[in-house]
Amino acid sequence: MADRVLVIGSGGREHALAWKLAQSPHVKQVLVAPGNAGTANNGKISNSAVLVSNHTILAQFCKDHNIGLVVVGPETLLGAGIVDDLMSAGVRCFGPSAKAAQLETNTSFAKAFLDCHRIPTARWKAFANPQEACSFITSTDFPALVIKASGQAARKEIIIAASKEEACRAVQEILQDRVFGEAGETVVIEELLEGEELSCLCFTDGVTVAPMPLVQAHKRLIDGDKGPNTAGMGAYCPAPQVPEALLEKIKDSILQHVVDGMRQQGTTYVGVLQTGLMRTKDDVKILNFNCHFGDPQCQVILPLLKNDFYEVIQATIDGKLCSCMPAWSENRTAVSVVMASEGYPGDYAKGLEVTGLRQARELGVEVFHAGTAMQGDKVVTDGGRVLTVTAIKEDLMSALEEANKGVAAIWFKGAIFRKDIGYRAIAFLQRSVGLVHGDVSVYTLTSSALVNQSEPPTVTGSRSGSHADLGGSTDLFDLKATGYDDPILVSRTKGIGTKLQIAQMCKKHDTLGQDLVAMCVNDILAQGAEPLFFLSYFACGKLDTEVAQAVIAGTAEACKKAGCALLGRETAELPGIYSPREYDLAGFAVGAVERGQMFLQLERVAEGDVVIGLASSGIHSHGFSLENYY
């Protein structure tokens, strides 16, 4: 028998929850309270005017309307005990109890819990006295620059100070000026961690943990992670830069540890648990908890769930999650881009007409409504974050391109959105496998196509052993072709800084590649080694073919003079990282020397003799040949 389900909330998360639940054959109808324009009379989904703040009225409504399941979105209701009250009244409700939800609603409780169970987190201390708090900030030996009001209402109002003085001002505003009201009776001061932030979610019935794919959300307003913090401007899932071994560690050492710890303390955690993680150079540490799906995390995760969402929820409530473990789409990536009102996260206008929604859906994207309302037969803006456009494709680049097309089809006055969602993962993939894709966030080209030569630079020159003509995402070099019996490899990497600025001012770029090769090869020659090959990398904000041709041609010419092969030749367009006029050039040279010869020269150095490099190729760098250096 099919159920009627009630989803509580009005954001993009709640629209996504209703959308996924409506796909279940077990669900007859999904009501959303209060809902938005996207959930108003949309197939099996429709809005409800039920009063959700009064749990007694809500429970009676569920009984009167044969609601078999309630799914709660906002954390404020979870913290207020809505699950406890509905379950006590005989209404099935998905989410943690108020006591379990303290992981999100009480920062001091969460931090103490993590310390008690030895789960890695940022160093911290709680204060009720502003003078004591400021003294801690100024005297501690770590950057105590993250200020959080401990109570529920201000949880998202995290202040990341740029200095100790700014951190002290934030403490005064919270504890003395009470800018967050009762939620600011105490503050938690945390260490500022450096690294890459990720979201890891799981379903749990209090014993079994079923992890979801890792998500990375973008909280800053503007491309390149600039501008003020927001509740989230977009996200992508999964995060390819996290290896499987680390995922297993997160599941066993963090998620399972948290769930087991809560149960051992007498508070079984049932529902969705989201952890904000910081992947530092040393470890993975917990930043915070969400006791529900985050927004926009929900909008990129649920489209990848292969199971019946309704069945997974029921198994979780019944403590039978182990018999209904969720499965996730393989070789699929979801990207969500949030469209926000002009002025967000500050003041913004409402009532602006939204057009192009049908055209966007015809492109194949999902459009989840958040801050929208119906005005007659028109959809209008009614919040800071207005829409979330989600695309699901076979890879990250395709998904981002599709999501951006969907965003471009939608219009409302002053719409704000980011175009670089997933740029960290794209950069990782581009470094790892050389993604080739056009006009999105990374544009990787074969630079031999930019050099006006009949023969690619990789196979020019006198150096044998190069196998770049075999293709693929890597270049090969056969050491046997060098003729060395017992070689030691010598490597050198360099980048060009000031010379780039000079080249831009003079509009002369053909010597840059020569300079770069010369610097790398000179250092190899100083070790008595012979240069074998050179790898080049050229990155820019917007590709200028003339500039790229000049740089790469100069690099190829220098390699020919040095007698080494030119490999790599990668050219990347990174508009989210460089401005249209910015570019960067780096290189990596590898040489070889016989082991005995190397040791002989090391002995000579120890005896005070000068080592003379084997310079005979005559690479010119600003008019000076290599012979001039040695």
C-alpha positions as a printed Julia matrix, in Angstrom:
630×3 Matrix{Float64}:
  0.0    0.0     0.0
  1.4    3.39   -1.01
  2.15   5.98    1.66
  1.64   9.7     1.86
  4.86  11.44    2.94
  5.31  14.88    4.48
  8.58  16.76    3.9
  9.09  19.74    6.21
 10.99  22.76    4.91
 11.05  25.27    2.08
 14.55  25.16    0.59
 16.33  23.48   -2.29
 17.16  20.57    0.02
 13.47  19.93    0.72
 12.59  20.13   -2.98
 15.29  17.52   -3.68
 14.02  15.27   -0.85
 10.46  15.46   -2.22
 11.67  14.87   -5.79
 13.56  11.73   -4.82
 10.76  10.37   -2.59
  8.21  10.9    -5.36
 10.15   8.43   -7.53
  9.3    5.55   -5.16
  6.38   3.26   -6.09
  5.69   3.04   -2.33
  4.83   6.75   -2.21
  1.36   7.89   -3.24
  1.85  11.61   -2.6
  4.49  13.95   -1.18
  3.32  17.01    0.75
  5.83  19.77    1.47
  5.28  22.24    4.29
  5.56  25.12    3.71
  7.27  24.38    0.37
  8.02  26.79   -2.46
  7.11  27.42   -6.1
  8.93  24.28   -7.2
  6.93  21.99   -4.93
  3.56  23.6    -5.64
  1.3   21.08   -7.44
  4.19  19.33   -9.19
  2.94  15.87  -10.09
  2.96  13.73   -6.93
  4.36  16.74   -5.0
  2.28  19.57   -3.58
  2.55  22.16   -0.8
  0.79  22.03    2.55
 -0.21  24.81    4.94
  0.11  22.64    8.05
  1.58  24.41   11.11
  4.95  22.72   11.73
  6.04  24.71   14.8
  3.26  23.2    16.94
  4.13  19.52   17.18
  0.76  18.54   18.65
 -1.14  20.1    15.75
  1.34  18.57   13.3
  0.92  15.06   14.76
 -2.86  15.32   14.5
 -2.59  16.55   10.91
 -0.48  13.5    10.02
 -3.06  11.16   11.53
 -6.0   12.95    9.9
 -4.34  12.87    6.46
 -2.86   9.35    6.67
  0.75  10.57    6.58
  2.9    7.46    6.93
  6.29   9.19    7.08
  7.62  12.65    7.97
 11.06  13.75    6.72
 12.48  16.83    8.44
 14.81  19.25    6.65
 15.76  22.22    8.91
 18.04  21.66   11.92
 16.04  24.08   14.09
 13.1   21.66   14.18
 15.37  18.7    14.92
 16.9   20.63   17.81
 13.4   21.48   19.05
 12.56  17.77   19.38
 10.16  17.31   16.47
 11.27  13.69   15.95
 10.79  12.85   19.64
  7.31  14.39   19.71
  6.04  12.83   16.47
  7.39   9.37   17.27
  5.81   9.55   20.74
  2.51  10.39   19.05
  2.81   7.35   16.79
  3.95   9.19   13.63
  7.04   7.8    11.91
  9.63  10.53   11.51
 13.09  10.4     9.93
 15.87  12.21   11.78
 17.81  12.24   15.06
 16.34  12.99   18.47
 16.88  16.42   20.03
 19.54  14.94   22.29
 21.41  13.38   19.36
 21.02  16.58   17.33
 23.22  18.38   19.87
 26.12  17.38   17.64
 24.91  20.25   15.44
 22.9   22.48   17.75
 25.46  22.74   20.58
 29.01  23.45   19.46
 30.49  23.01   22.95
 28.83  19.59   23.24
 30.14  18.52   19.84
 33.72  19.61   20.55
 33.74  17.94   23.98
 32.35  14.75   22.4
 35.12  14.7    19.8
 37.81  15.19   22.43
 36.29  12.52   24.68
 36.36   9.95   21.87
 39.73  11.1    20.53
 38.39  12.0    17.12
 40.64  14.56   15.37
 39.34  18.12   15.37
 40.7   21.66   15.62
 42.04  22.75   19.0
 39.45  24.81   20.87
 38.17  26.31   24.1
 34.78  27.68   25.19
 34.26  30.98   27.03
 31.44  32.99   28.58
 33.69  35.89   29.61
 34.9   38.19   26.79
 38.11  39.22   28.59
 39.14  35.62   29.18
 38.31  34.74   25.59
 40.4   37.6    24.21
 43.3   36.68   26.47
 43.18  33.14   25.08
 43.18  34.44   21.49
 46.22  36.66   22.03
 48.29  34.21   24.08
 47.72  30.8    22.47
 50.45  29.28   20.3
 48.09  28.42   17.42
 45.94  30.71   15.21
 42.75  30.92   17.32
 40.81  32.79   14.66
 37.57  30.82   14.23
 34.79  32.2    16.44
 31.48  30.34   16.85
 28.49  31.16   18.99
 27.77  27.92   20.8
 23.98  27.99   20.46
 21.8   26.68   17.68
 20.45  29.8    16.02
 23.88  31.22   15.25
 25.54  28.01   14.17
 26.05  29.12   10.57
 27.3   32.53   11.67
 30.9   31.37   11.92
 33.41  34.19   11.97
 36.84  33.51   10.47
 38.96  36.42   11.61
 41.91  37.75    9.64
 43.81  38.79   12.79
 43.79  38.42   16.56
 42.36  41.92   16.87
 39.47  41.04   14.58
 38.86  37.82   16.53
 38.67  39.77   19.79
 36.16  42.19   18.26
 34.01  39.24   17.18
 34.06  37.86   20.73
 32.95  41.25   22.1
 30.07  41.43   19.61
 28.83  37.94   20.51
 29.31  37.88   24.28
 28.83  41.54   25.16
 26.69  43.04   22.38
 24.68  39.8    22.01
 24.41  40.06   18.22
 23.21  36.42   18.18
 20.95  36.74   21.22
 20.73  33.75   23.58
 22.71  31.6    21.16
 25.73  33.76   22.01
 25.85  33.17   25.76
 29.08  31.25   25.18
 31.56  31.21   22.32
 33.81  28.46   21.04
 37.19  29.66   19.82
 38.88  27.26   17.41
 42.18  26.84   15.67
 42.13  27.94   12.04
 42.95  24.85    9.98
 44.49  24.96    6.53
 43.63  22.46    3.83
 40.78  21.32    1.62
 37.27  21.26    3.05
 34.95  18.35    2.24
 31.54  17.07    3.32
 31.1   13.42    4.2
 27.56  12.14    4.81
 26.11   8.81    5.86
 22.84   7.09    6.67
 22.9    5.42   10.08
 20.42   3.45   12.18
 22.57   3.9    15.28
 24.72   0.84   14.6
 25.34   0.47   10.87
 26.96   3.29    8.93
 26.29   3.61    5.17
 28.57   6.31    3.74
 27.56   8.48    0.82
 30.0    9.73   -1.84
 32.18  12.64   -0.73
 30.97  16.12   -1.62
 32.81  19.42   -1.92
 30.64  22.5    -1.46
 31.68  26.06   -2.35
 30.74  28.53    0.36
 32.29  31.73   -0.93
 30.09  33.96   -3.07
 32.44  34.64   -5.98
 34.56  32.53   -8.36
 37.96  31.54   -7.03
 36.58  31.21   -3.48
 36.42  34.97   -2.99
 33.84  37.21   -1.4
 31.8   36.63    1.75
 30.87  33.23    3.17
 27.41  31.93    2.27
 25.36  28.87    3.12
 26.62  27.37   -0.17
 26.89  28.5    -3.8
 27.24  25.07   -5.35
 28.7   21.6    -4.93
 29.89  18.54   -6.81
 29.89  14.83   -6.05
 31.91  12.64   -5.88
 35.26  14.29   -5.03
 37.86  12.52   -7.23
 40.87  13.95   -5.38
 40.24  11.75   -2.32
 41.77   8.24   -2.63
 39.85   5.1    -1.67
 42.14   4.43    1.28
 41.27   7.8     2.8
 37.55   7.17    2.24
 37.84   3.93    4.22
 39.68   5.75    6.98
 36.95   8.42    7.16
 34.26   5.74    7.39
 35.97   3.65   10.07
 37.85   6.27   12.11
 35.34   9.11   11.95
 31.77   8.21   10.93
 31.59   4.82   12.64
 33.48   6.16   15.64
 30.98   9.03   16.06
 27.94   6.76   15.79
 29.43   4.2    18.21
 30.4    6.96   20.63
 26.9    8.43   20.68
 25.38   4.99   21.33
 27.86   4.31   24.14
 26.82   7.6    25.74
 23.2    6.44   25.73
 22.06   8.5    22.74
 21.44   6.41   19.64
 21.84   8.49   16.51
 19.34   7.68   13.73
 19.09   9.55   10.43
 21.57  11.37    8.22
 24.85  12.55    9.7
 26.94  15.07    7.78
 30.48  15.91    8.84
 32.41  18.9     7.63
 36.01  17.74    7.22
 39.29  19.55    6.69
 41.89  17.53    4.84
 45.11  19.0     6.21
 48.65  17.99    5.27
 48.83  15.81    8.39
 45.35  14.34    8.89
 41.6   14.65    8.31
 39.88  16.65   11.06
 36.21  17.33   11.8
 35.14  20.95   11.46
 31.44  20.58   12.32
 28.36  18.38   12.15
 25.03  18.62   10.37
 22.28  16.35   11.65
 20.56  16.24    8.27
 21.38  16.66    4.59
 23.21  19.9     3.95
 22.14  22.34    1.25
 23.44  22.18   -1.54
 25.0   18.8    -0.64
 21.59  17.14   -0.8
 21.02  18.32   -4.37
 24.16  16.58   -5.69
 24.01  13.4    -3.62
 20.4   12.23   -4.01
 20.49  12.2    -7.85
 23.27   9.59   -7.59
 21.34   7.25   -5.25
 20.33   4.09   -7.12
 18.13   2.65   -4.36
 14.56   3.5    -3.54
 15.03   6.45   -1.14
 11.82   5.64    0.72
 13.02   2.07    1.39
 16.41   3.29    2.69
 14.66   5.68    5.1
 12.31   2.99    6.4
 15.21   0.54    6.94
 17.13   3.25    8.81
 14.2    3.99   11.16
 13.63   0.25   11.76
 17.3   -0.44   12.59
 17.67  -2.66    9.51
 19.99  -0.53    7.4
 22.42  -3.45    6.99
 19.77  -5.22    4.9
 19.16  -2.2     2.65
 22.58  -0.67    2.06
 22.41   2.18   -0.45
 24.2    1.91   -3.78
 25.48   4.83   -5.8
 25.76   5.43   -9.54
 29.22   4.62  -10.82
 30.93   6.7   -13.48
 28.45   9.52  -12.93
 29.1   12.96  -11.48
 26.64  15.56  -10.23
 27.29  19.3   -10.18
 24.96  21.84   -8.58
 25.14  25.59   -9.2
 23.18  27.92   -6.91
 21.55  31.04   -8.32
 21.23  33.73   -5.64
 19.59  37.14   -5.33
 21.64  40.28   -5.85
 22.87  41.45   -2.45
 22.98  37.96   -0.9
 24.19  37.11    1.76
 23.15  40.6     2.84
 19.93  42.42    2.0
 18.19  41.53   -1.25
 14.97  42.27   -3.12
 12.05  39.85   -3.39
  9.24  39.44   -5.9
 11.43  39.47   -9.04
 10.07  37.31  -11.85
 12.02  34.18  -12.75
 11.94  33.06  -16.39
 13.53  30.28  -18.45
 12.73  27.42  -16.05
 11.06  25.29  -18.73
 13.94  25.9   -21.16
 16.46  24.83  -18.52
 14.58  21.6   -17.79
 14.45  20.85  -21.53
 18.26  20.85  -21.48
 18.14  17.85  -19.14
 19.08  19.5   -15.83
 17.15  19.34  -12.56
 16.07  22.73  -11.16
 15.48  22.64   -7.4
 13.64  25.65   -6.01
 14.62  27.35   -2.74
 13.75  31.04   -2.33
 10.83  31.09   -4.76
  7.08  31.73   -4.53
  4.09  31.81   -6.84
  2.61  35.19   -7.76
 -0.44  34.34   -9.84
  0.95  32.12  -12.57
  4.47  33.58  -12.28
  7.45  32.28  -10.31
  9.14  35.07   -8.33
 12.15  35.31   -6.03
 11.46  34.97   -2.31
 14.84  34.4    -0.69
 18.61  34.77   -0.83
 19.39  31.49   -2.53
 16.73  31.18   -5.21
 17.45  28.03   -7.27
 19.87  25.13   -7.49
 20.59  23.82  -10.99
 21.91  20.23  -10.97
 23.39  18.28  -13.87
 24.31  14.59  -13.83
 26.79  13.44  -16.48
 29.54  10.88  -17.02
 32.34  13.18  -15.82
 32.88  16.38  -13.86
 33.67  18.61  -16.84
 30.54  17.52  -18.73
 28.36  17.97  -15.66
 29.69  21.48  -15.0
 29.2   22.46  -18.62
 25.61  21.13  -18.55
 24.82  22.88  -15.25
 26.19  26.18  -16.57
 24.01  25.84  -19.68
 21.0   25.33  -17.43
 21.9   28.42  -15.41
 22.32  30.45  -18.61
 18.77  29.55  -19.67
 17.26  31.0   -16.46
 16.94  34.72  -15.8
 15.94  37.01  -12.98
 17.23  40.5   -12.33
 20.62  40.63  -10.6
 21.11  36.85  -10.43
 24.43  35.85   -8.84
 26.1   32.49   -9.46
 29.52  30.9    -9.75
 30.95  29.41  -12.94
 33.85  27.5   -11.37
 32.13  24.88   -9.21
 34.49  21.92   -8.84
 37.61  23.84   -9.89
 39.79  22.08   -7.3
 38.8   18.66   -8.59
 39.18  19.81  -12.2
 42.71  21.0   -11.47
 43.46  17.65   -9.81
 42.1   15.67  -12.75
 43.88  17.92  -15.22
 47.19  17.3   -13.43
 46.53  13.58  -13.16
 45.13  12.59  -16.53
 45.16  15.69  -18.73
 41.46  16.34  -19.29
 40.71  17.84  -22.67
 37.59  20.0   -22.73
 36.66  23.4   -24.03
 35.41  26.7   -22.61
 34.45  25.61  -19.1
 37.06  25.95  -16.36
 40.09  24.16  -17.76
 41.1   24.07  -21.4
 44.0   21.73  -22.05
 45.54  21.78  -25.52
 48.28  19.85  -27.28
 50.79  22.62  -27.57
 52.43  21.15  -30.68
 49.28  22.3   -32.47
 50.22  25.85  -31.48
 53.74  25.65  -32.88
 54.01  26.4   -36.58
 56.28  23.48  -37.43
 55.89  20.52  -39.71
 57.18  18.26  -36.95
 56.03  18.25  -33.29
 58.77  19.56  -30.93
 58.8   16.31  -28.95
 60.58  14.5   -31.75
 62.93  17.25  -32.89
 66.54  17.55  -31.83
 69.24  14.96  -31.51
 68.02  13.1   -28.44
 66.84   9.55  -29.01
 64.76   7.64  -26.5
 61.59   9.74  -26.63
 58.35   7.81  -27.14
 55.92  10.71  -26.93
 54.59   9.68  -30.34
 52.87   6.72  -28.65
 50.25   9.17  -27.33
 48.26   8.92  -24.14
 48.25  11.17  -21.1
 51.91  10.53  -20.22
 55.2   10.7   -22.12
 57.73   7.9   -22.24
 61.52   7.93  -22.42
 63.73   4.88  -22.93
 66.88   5.12  -20.78
 68.56   2.33  -22.74
 68.71   4.67  -25.73
 71.06   7.0   -23.81
 73.92   4.5   -23.87
 74.63   4.76  -20.15
 75.56   1.5   -18.43
 74.73   2.55  -14.87
 72.94   5.93  -14.98
 71.97   8.24  -12.13
 69.14  10.6   -12.99
 69.49  14.28  -12.15
 66.39  16.48  -12.17
 65.65  20.16  -11.86
 62.39  22.15  -11.85
 62.0   25.89  -12.31
 59.35  28.53  -12.83
 59.62  32.06  -14.24
 58.41  35.04  -12.26
 59.69  38.55  -12.93
 60.64  37.68  -16.52
 56.97  37.03  -17.25
 56.15  40.6   -16.27
 58.99  41.94  -18.43
 57.83  39.84  -21.38
 54.29  41.18  -20.97
 55.5   44.78  -20.83
 57.78  44.33  -23.86
 55.29  42.07  -25.67
 58.18  39.72  -26.44
 57.62  36.11  -25.41
 59.93  34.02  -27.58
 62.81  34.09  -25.05
 60.75  32.85  -22.09
 60.96  29.19  -23.08
 64.67  29.54  -23.76
 65.23  31.09  -20.34
 63.32  28.31  -18.62
 65.14  25.49  -20.41
 68.48  27.2   -19.85
 67.96  27.57  -16.09
 66.95  23.94  -15.68
 69.59  22.49  -18.0
 72.38  24.66  -16.55
 71.75  23.19  -13.08
 71.84  19.68  -14.53
 75.12  20.4   -16.33
 76.62  21.65  -13.08
 76.27  18.08  -11.79
 78.22  16.74  -14.76
 75.03  15.28  -16.19
 73.75  15.28  -19.76
 70.19  16.59  -20.35
 67.81  13.9   -21.57
 64.39  15.52  -21.75
 62.43  18.58  -20.69
 58.76  18.76  -19.6
 56.98  22.09  -20.02
 53.71  23.45  -18.63
 52.01  26.65  -19.74
 48.92  27.91  -17.85
 46.86  31.0   -18.59
 43.61  32.73  -17.73
 42.58  33.02  -21.38
 44.51  31.44  -24.21
 46.29  33.9   -26.5
 47.42  31.7   -29.4
 50.13  34.13  -30.52
 51.7   34.28  -27.05
 51.47  30.5   -26.57
 53.06  29.87  -29.98
 55.96  32.15  -29.14
 56.59  30.57  -25.74
 56.37  26.97  -26.94
 58.42  27.6   -30.09
 61.16  29.15  -27.95
 61.07  26.15  -25.63
 61.32  23.74  -28.56
 64.23  25.66  -30.07
 66.1   25.66  -26.73
 65.62  21.9   -26.35
 66.97  21.37  -29.86
 70.11  23.35  -28.99
 70.53  21.46  -25.73
 70.15  18.11  -27.47
 67.27  17.02  -25.23
 63.76  15.87  -26.07
 60.77  18.12  -25.35
 57.97  16.2   -23.65
 54.74  17.23  -21.93
 53.96  20.43  -23.86
 50.77  20.9   -21.85
 48.82  24.15  -22.18
 45.95  24.8   -19.76
 43.34  27.56  -19.67
 42.28  28.2   -16.05
 39.91  31.19  -15.89
 38.97  30.44  -12.28
 42.6   30.78  -11.16
 44.26  33.32  -13.48
 42.88  36.59  -14.83
 42.51  36.84  -18.65
 45.94  38.48  -18.95
 47.81  36.29  -16.48
 49.82  33.23  -17.34
 52.47  31.02  -15.8
 55.31  28.93  -17.17
 57.17  26.1   -15.48
 59.53  23.36  -16.57
 61.16  20.16  -15.41
 64.43  18.85  -16.86
 65.93  15.39  -16.4
 69.52  14.46  -17.16
 71.75  11.43  -16.63
 75.34  10.73  -15.62
 77.22   7.49  -15.08
 77.23   6.45  -11.43
 81.03   6.25  -11.34
 81.41   9.64  -12.94
 79.02  11.18  -10.4
 80.92   9.7    -7.46
 84.25  10.82   -8.94
 82.98  14.39   -9.21
 81.62  14.3    -5.66
 85.09  13.32   -4.46
 86.62  16.17   -6.41
 84.23  18.61   -4.78
 85.17  17.24   -1.37
 88.83  17.82   -2.22
 88.09  21.4    -3.25
 88.3   21.02   -7.01
 85.86  22.88   -9.23
 83.44  20.73  -11.19
 83.21  21.8   -14.83
 79.87  21.13  -16.52
 79.79  19.42  -19.89
 78.41  22.45  -21.74
 78.56  22.25  -25.48
 75.05  22.84  -26.71
 75.01  26.62  -26.55
 71.52  27.47  -25.33
 71.14  31.24  -25.31
 69.52  33.02  -22.38
 69.3   36.79  -22.88
 72.37  36.65  -25.1
 74.5   34.44  -22.83
 75.28  30.89  -23.89
 75.71  28.04  -21.47
 79.46  28.16  -22.11
 79.47  31.59  -20.51
 78.24  30.14  -17.24
 80.95  27.5   -16.88
